[in-house]
């Protein structure tokens, strides 16, 4: 999937979920917006 598609997908998931699931989507969304090539919901 393209970066734009991924951004749209994770933005929508972030909006429609709540709790820890929304936080995981937000982490990935923010990494995509910051230009990361590899993204993960793990805190290293």
N, C-alpha and C positions, 0 to 999 in steps of 0.2 A: 504494500500500500504506500502511497505517496505521503510525504510529510504533512501536506495539507489535509489529506484524508484522516491521518492519525490524529492531528490536532483537533479536527472536528469531532472525531469519535470519542476521544478522551474528554473533551470539553462537555459534550452531551452526557457522557457517563458520569462525570463529576457533578453536573447539575441535578441529575435525576436520582442519584444515590445519596445515602447519608452515612454518618458514622465513619468507621475505619475504612470501609470500602471507598467512600468519597475521598478520603485522605490519600489512599493509594492512587486513585485516578488523578488527583490533583498533583501529586508528586511527579507522575509521568508527564502530565500536561505541561507543568512548569519546565521540566527538562527539555521537552520538545520546543517550547517557546524560547528557551535559552540557547537553542541551536545544538544540543547534544546529538551525536550520531547514534549512540547506544544509550537506551533509557531503561530504568528499572525502578520498581517501587520499593526496593530495599534501601535501608539507611546503612551506609558503610561507615 
